[in-house]
Amino acid sequence: MVWVGQPARPHFASPRGYAMNAVVALFGRLMMSAIFLQSGIMKAMAPDATLATFAKLAIPNPPLAYGVTVGVEILGGITVLVGFKTRWAALLLAGWCIATAVAVHYHPADRGQMVHLMKNICMAGGFLQLFALGGGRFSLDRR
């Protein structure tokens, strides 16, 4: 209820709203990190298949690219998940999403690959939001 002379507060500015925002930020980080953790672990468990895919895509120096990819996906996923150096991890993963979109998924004649390209661009946008707003209350950055 708003009293005369008292400005209206949106729901998210209430104490309950702040708690809800903290929980939503935690779940958002969980969801954003899941794809990287799953992908990185799968690549780590199948190095030969991953290296063959990198060679097929004509990625230079597949063994180096493999190590960098597994490292970025697993370490980036973990840092976003726990909220450690969240802004920097989010900026790194935003750049990674754009780079992989262009290097791997840009095939205009293949509708499926173009969907993956747009997915990566969308994820990059989410990571830029995370960079701008931080990891939230339930992150190691807040401790």
Secondary structure, DSSP 8 states (H G I E B T S, - for coil): ---TT-----GGGSHHHHHHHHHHHHHHHHHHHHHHHHHHHHHHH-HHHHHHHHHHTT-SSHHHHHHHHHHHHHHHHHHHHHTSSHHHHHHHHHHHHHHHIIIII--TT-HHHHHHHHHHHHHHHHHHHHHHH-S-SSSGGG-
